[in-house]
Amino acid sequence: MTVFGPWSAETAYAVVVPTLGRPSLSVCLRALADATGPKPARVVLVDDRPEAGATPLPVEIPVALQPVTTIVPGRARGPAAARNTGRQAAGPVPWIVFLDDDVVPGPTWGEDLTSDLAATTYRTAGVAARITVPLPADRRPTDWERNTAGLATARWITADMAYRREALDAVGGFDERFRRAFREDADLALRVLAAGWTLHTGTRGTAHPVRPADRWTSVRLQAGNADDVLMNRLHGPDWWSRADAPRGRLSRHLAVTAAAVTALSCAALRRPAAAAACGAAWLAGTAELAAARIAPGPRTRHEVVTMALTSILIPPAATWHWLRGQVRHRGTPPFDPVATTRPPRAPREAARQRVLP
């Protein structure tokens, strides 16, 4: 028998899924419907395709979820904006669980989620799931597979994150200046923590399969360097440690790109010795990057060629996006928790108990 709604009003939840209509969405909803425990009070699918509304969202909604599922159009402005749209459509529930459309909730997800929410205090803003990334057992993972596997240790990612509605309202929700699925979750977490709320990791488990990707995915991912500039502007240079985020290789990418640009400039100025020295530095940096990415991988011909080609393009791509971020966010003021957030408030019953003799 399907159980709709939670065991108590305090653990009632809605599920918000921003989506571009990928086939994985139907798999996600099927796992959500099949999981044991209380079902969501509402499921909101935010159709964030540019043509949302022109064609039906390609999804199979399980029968068990059809009575509570609604599809709302997004604004094609990225997952942060889509999640804000979804939370506004989720109804008056105390908890909103954000799921990516390519995750697979575990078989006891509903039970575990309800236990996670029941264990919170009034200061708890959010409870993260435990993410697992299935990797091939018969070979070493590719560069893209290793990149996806990093989600298993990332903190506060919205692949599966339950947030208290009150906390989202207190900090203004997601910052829609983050247009990609990158750093918008870390930014929200840092703002929530700065406002005096707490975040925890729960017991529920969710799988994040590695989705298909083409040869040039790693080059496109360098657009995240512009988002890192915005994070620096908002949260200061130490945000990396507070968000427990890896620093990456930006400084090396800048150095390798500078060597390439200098080599070309020296060649144009007919300074062959300097051009050769800078060219050698560029080649060494590019080879080091390729070797670092090839060594832990399967070392197939396709993977080696992909790593070699993309290692040439990654440093200039990273540099370009970093410079773009510097220009775009040059006037962004630092985040001010006092002026822009509200701290958690104790329940009224607790307040009365404190003043009684």
C-alpha positions as CSV (number, residue, x, y, z in Angstrom):
1,M,0.0,0.0,0.0
2,T,1.4,3.4,-0.9
3,V,1.7,5.8,2.0
4,F,1.3,9.5,1.0
5,G,2.4,12.1,3.4
6,P,4.7,11.9,6.4
7,W,4.3,10.3,9.8
8,S,4.1,13.8,11.4
9,A,3.6,17.4,10.3
10,E,7.2,18.2,11.3
11,T,8.6,15.8,8.7
12,A,6.3,16.6,5.8
13,Y,8.3,17.2,2.6
14,A,8.0,18.0,-1.1
15,V,10.5,17.0,-3.7
16,V,11.7,19.5,-6.3
17,V,13.5,18.2,-9.4
18,P,14.9,20.7,-12.0
19,T,15.2,18.9,-15.3
20,L,16.0,19.2,-19.0
21,G,14.0,16.2,-19.8
22,R,16.8,13.6,-19.8
23,P,15.8,9.9,-19.8
24,S,17.2,9.6,-16.3
25,L,14.3,11.6,-14.9
26,S,11.9,8.6,-15.3
27,V,14.4,6.3,-13.6
28,C,14.7,8.8,-10.7
29,L,10.9,9.0,-10.3
30,R,10.5,5.3,-10.4
31,A,13.0,4.8,-7.7
32,L,11.3,7.5,-5.6
33,A,7.9,5.8,-6.0
34,D,9.4,2.3,-5.2
35,A,11.2,3.4,-2.1
36,T,9.7,2.4,1.2
37,G,8.4,4.9,3.7
38,P,6.2,8.0,3.5
39,K,5.9,9.5,0.0
40,P,6.2,13.2,-0.7
41,A,3.3,15.6,-0.2
42,R,4.1,17.0,-3.6
43,V,6.6,16.4,-6.4
44,V,7.5,19.4,-8.5
45,L,9.2,18.9,-11.8
46,V,10.7,22.1,-13.1
47,D,10.9,21.9,-16.9
48,D,13.9,24.1,-17.5
49,R,14.2,23.5,-21.2
50,P,14.3,26.6,-23.4
51,E,11.3,25.3,-25.2
52,A,9.4,24.4,-22.0
53,G,5.7,24.4,-22.8
54,A,6.1,24.0,-26.5
55,T,6.4,20.2,-26.2
56,P,5.4,17.9,-23.3
57,L,8.2,17.0,-20.9
58,P,9.4,13.6,-21.9
59,V,8.9,11.7,-18.6
60,E,7.0,8.7,-17.4
61,I,5.5,9.5,-14.0
62,P,4.8,6.4,-11.9
63,V,1.1,5.9,-11.0
64,A,1.9,6.1,-7.3
65,L,3.2,9.7,-7.8
66,Q,0.8,11.0,-10.3
67,P,-1.7,12.4,-7.8
68,V,1.0,14.6,-6.2
69,T,3.1,15.5,-9.2
70,T,3.0,18.8,-11.0
71,I,5.1,20.1,-13.9
72,V,5.9,23.8,-13.9
73,P,7.9,25.8,-16.5
74,G,11.3,27.1,-15.6
75,R,13.1,30.1,-17.1
76,A,16.0,28.3,-18.7
77,R,18.4,30.2,-16.4
78,G,20.0,27.2,-14.8
79,P,19.4,24.9,-11.8
80,A,19.6,27.6,-9.1
81,A,16.7,29.6,-10.7
82,A,14.8,26.3,-11.4
83,R,15.1,25.3,-7.7
84,N,13.7,28.7,-6.6
85,T,10.8,28.2,-9.0
86,G,10.2,24.7,-7.7
87,R,10.3,25.7,-4.0
88,Q,7.7,28.4,-4.7
89,A,5.4,25.8,-6.2
90,A,6.0,23.2,-3.6
91,G,3.2,24.2,-1.2
92,P,3.3,24.9,2.5
93,V,5.5,22.0,3.6
94,P,8.3,22.4,6.2
95,W,10.9,20.5,4.2
96,I,11.9,20.7,0.5
97,V,14.1,17.9,-0.9
98,F,16.0,18.9,-4.0
99,L,16.9,16.0,-6.3
100,D,18.9,16.1,-9.5
101,D,17.1,14.4,-12.4
102,D,19.9,11.8,-12.8
103,V,20.0,10.4,-9.3
104,V,18.5,7.1,-8.0
105,P,17.1,7.2,-4.5
106,G,17.8,4.1,-2.5
107,P,15.2,1.4,-1.7
108,T,14.5,2.7,1.9
109,W,14.8,6.3,0.9
110,G,11.5,7.5,2.3
111,E,12.0,5.8,5.7
112,D,15.5,7.1,6.0
113,L,14.6,10.6,5.0
114,T,11.8,10.8,7.5
115,S,14.2,9.6,10.2
116,D,16.8,12.2,9.1
117,L,14.2,15.0,9.4
118,A,12.8,13.7,12.7
119,A,16.3,13.9,14.2
120,T,16.7,17.6,13.4
121,T,16.5,20.6,15.8
122,Y,15.0,24.0,15.1
123,R,18.5,25.2,14.1
124,T,18.9,22.5,11.4
125,A,18.6,24.1,8.0
126,G,19.4,21.0,5.9
127,V,20.2,17.4,5.8
128,A,22.3,15.9,3.0
129,A,22.1,12.4,1.7
130,R,25.0,10.0,1.4
131,I,25.8,9.9,-2.3
132,T,27.4,6.9,-4.0
133,V,28.7,6.9,-7.6
134,P,28.8,3.4,-9.2
135,L,32.1,2.9,-11.0
136,P,33.2,0.0,-13.3
137,A,34.5,-3.0,-11.4
138,D,36.5,-4.4,-14.4
139,R,38.7,-1.5,-15.2
140,R,40.1,1.8,-13.9
141,P,37.6,4.8,-14.2
142,T,38.0,7.3,-16.9
143,D,38.7,11.0,-16.2
144,W,35.0,11.8,-16.5
145,E,34.0,8.9,-14.2
146,R,36.5,10.1,-11.6
147,N,35.1,13.6,-11.9
148,T,31.6,12.3,-11.2
149,A,32.9,10.2,-8.4
150,G,33.9,13.4,-6.6
151,L,30.3,13.9,-5.8
152,A,30.4,11.1,-3.3
153,T,32.7,13.2,-1.0
154,A,31.4,16.7,-1.9
155,R,29.6,18.5,0.9
156,W,26.0,19.9,0.8
157,I,25.5,19.1,-2.9
158,T,21.9,19.4,-4.1
159,A,21.9,16.1,-5.9
160,D,19.9,15.0,-2.8
161,M,19.6,17.7,-0.2
162,A,16.7,18.4,2.2
163,Y,16.3,22.0,3.2
164,R,14.0,23.5,5.8
165,R,11.7,25.9,4.0
166,E,12.1,28.5,6.8
167,A,15.9,28.4,6.3
168,L,15.6,28.9,2.5
169,D,13.3,31.9,3.1
170,A,15.6,33.3,5.7
171,V,18.6,33.5,3.3
172,G,16.6,34.2,0.1
173,G,17.0,30.8,-1.6
174,F,19.5,30.0,-4.3
175,D,21.6,32.8,-5.9
176,E,20.5,32.9,-9.5
177,R,23.7,34.4,-10.6
178,F,25.1,30.9,-10.6
179,R,23.7,29.8,-14.0
180,R,25.4,26.4,-14.1
181,A,25.2,23.3,-11.9
182,F,28.3,24.4,-10.1
183,R,28.9,26.2,-6.7
184,E,25.3,27.2,-6.3
185,D,24.9,24.6,-3.6
186,A,28.1,25.6,-1.8
187,D,27.1,29.2,-1.9
188,L,23.7,28.4,-0.4
189,A,25.3,26.3,2.3
190,L,27.8,29.0,3.3
191,R,25.1,31.6,3.5
192,V,22.9,29.3,5.7
193,L,25.8,28.6,8.0
194,A,26.8,32.2,8.3
195,A,23.2,33.0,9.3
196,G,23.5,30.7,12.3
197,W,21.8,27.6,11.0
198,T,23.4,24.1,10.9
199,L,23.8,21.5,8.2
200,H,24.1,17.7,8.7
201,T,24.6,14.5,6.8
202,G,21.7,12.0,7.1
203,T,21.4,8.3,6.7
204,R,19.5,8.0,3.5
205,G,21.4,6.8,0.5
206,T,21.2,7.9,-3.2
207,A,23.1,6.7,-6.2
208,H,24.4,9.1,-8.8
209,P,25.2,7.1,-11.9
210,V,27.8,8.4,-14.3
211,R,25.9,9.9,-17.3
212,P,27.2,9.7,-20.8
213,A,29.7,12.4,-21.9
214,D,31.5,13.3,-25.0
215,R,35.3,13.9,-25.5
216,W,35.1,17.6,-24.8
217,T,33.2,17.6,-21.5
218,S,36.2,18.4,-19.4
219,V,36.9,21.5,-21.5
220,R,33.4,22.8,-21.1
221,L,33.6,22.2,-17.4
222,Q,36.2,25.0,-17.2
223,A,33.4,27.5,-17.3
224,G,33.2,26.8,-13.5
225,N,36.2,29.0,-13.0
226,A,34.0,32.1,-13.6
227,D,31.7,30.8,-10.8
228,D,34.7,30.5,-8.5
229,V,35.4,34.1,-9.1
230,L,31.9,34.9,-7.9
231,M,32.5,32.7,-4.8
232,N,35.6,34.7,-4.0
233,R,33.8,38.0,-4.3
234,L,30.9,36.8,-2.1
235,H,32.7,34.7,0.6
236,G,36.3,35.7,0.5
237,P,39.4,33.7,-0.4
238,D,39.0,31.2,2.4
239,W,35.7,29.9,1.2
240,W,37.4,26.8,-0.2
241,S,38.3,25.5,3.3
242,R,34.9,26.4,4.8
243,A,33.1,24.6,2.0
244,D,35.6,21.8,2.0
245,A,36.0,22.2,-1.7
246,P,39.1,21.1,-3.7
247,R,41.2,24.0,-5.1
248,G,41.8,22.5,-8.5
249,R,44.7,23.5,-10.8
250,L,43.8,27.1,-11.8
251,S,47.2,28.5,-10.8
252,R,48.9,25.9,-13.0
253,H,46.5,26.6,-15.9
254,L,47.2,30.3,-15.7
255,A,51.0,29.6,-15.7
256,V,50.8,27.3,-18.7
257,T,48.6,29.7,-20.7
258,A,50.9,32.6,-19.9
259,A,53.9,30.5,-21.2
260,A,52.0,29.8,-24.4
261,V,51.0,33.5,-24.9
262,T,54.6,34.6,-24.1
263,A,56.0,32.1,-26.6
264,L,53.8,33.3,-29.4
265,S,54.6,37.0,-28.5
266,C,58.3,36.3,-28.5
267,A,58.0,34.5,-31.8
268,A,56.2,37.5,-33.3
269,L,58.9,39.8,-32.0
270,R,61.6,37.5,-33.5
271,R,63.1,36.5,-30.3
272,P,63.7,32.8,-31.0
273,A,65.5,31.9,-27.8
274,A,62.9,33.4,-25.5
275,A,60.1,31.8,-27.7
276,A,61.8,28.4,-27.4
277,A,62.1,28.7,-23.7
278,C,58.5,29.7,-23.1
279,G,57.4,27.1,-25.6
280,A,59.3,24.4,-23.7
281,A,57.6,25.6,-20.5
282,W,54.2,25.3,-22.2
283,L,54.9,21.9,-23.5
284,A,56.2,20.7,-20.1
285,G,53.1,22.0,-18.3
286,T,50.7,20.5,-20.9
287,A,52.5,17.1,-20.7
288,E,52.4,17.1,-16.9
289,L,48.6,17.8,-17.0
290,A,48.0,15.0,-19.6
291,A,50.2,12.5,-17.6
292,A,48.4,13.3,-14.4
293,R,45.0,12.6,-16.0
294,I,46.1,9.5,-17.9
295,A,47.9,7.7,-15.1
296,P,44.9,6.8,-12.9
297,G,42.7,6.0,-15.9
298,P,42.1,2.9,-18.1
299,R,44.8,4.0,-20.6
300,T,42.8,2.9,-23.6
301,R,43.6,4.5,-26.9
302,H,40.5,6.6,-26.8
303,E,41.1,7.8,-23.3
304,V,44.8,8.6,-24.0
305,V,43.9,10.6,-27.1
306,T,41.1,12.4,-25.3
307,M,43.4,13.3,-22.4
308,A,46.1,14.6,-24.7
309,L,43.8,16.7,-26.8
310,T,41.8,18.2,-23.9
311,S,45.0,18.9,-21.9
312,I,46.0,21.3,-24.6
313,L,42.7,23.1,-24.4
314,I,41.9,23.1,-20.7
315,P,44.5,25.7,-19.5
316,P,43.4,28.4,-22.0
317,A,39.8,27.6,-21.4
318,A,40.2,27.8,-17.7
319,T,42.1,31.1,-18.1
320,W,39.4,32.6,-20.4
321,H,36.6,31.7,-18.0
322,W,38.5,33.1,-15.0
323,L,39.1,36.4,-16.8
324,R,35.5,36.4,-17.9
325,G,34.5,36.0,-14.2
326,Q,36.8,38.8,-13.1
327,V,35.1,41.2,-15.5
328,R,31.5,40.0,-14.9
329,H,31.7,40.0,-11.1
330,R,34.2,42.9,-10.6
331,G,31.5,45.0,-8.8
332,T,29.9,42.2,-6.7
333,P,29.9,43.2,-3.0
334,P,30.8,40.7,-0.3
335,F,28.0,38.6,1.3
336,D,26.7,40.3,4.4
337,P,24.8,37.8,6.7
338,V,23.5,40.5,9.0
339,A,21.9,42.5,6.3
340,T,20.6,39.7,4.1
341,T,19.6,36.8,6.3
342,R,17.6,35.9,9.4
343,P,18.9,33.6,12.1
344,P,16.9,30.6,13.3
345,R,14.3,31.2,15.9
346,A,13.4,28.9,18.7
347,P,9.9,27.4,18.8
348,R,7.4,29.5,20.7
349,E,6.9,26.7,23.2
350,A,10.6,26.8,24.1
351,A,10.5,30.5,24.5
352,R,7.6,30.4,27.0
353,Q,9.4,27.7,29.0
354,R,12.5,29.9,29.4
355,V,10.5,32.8,30.9
356,L,8.3,30.8,33.2
357,P,9.5,30.6,36.9
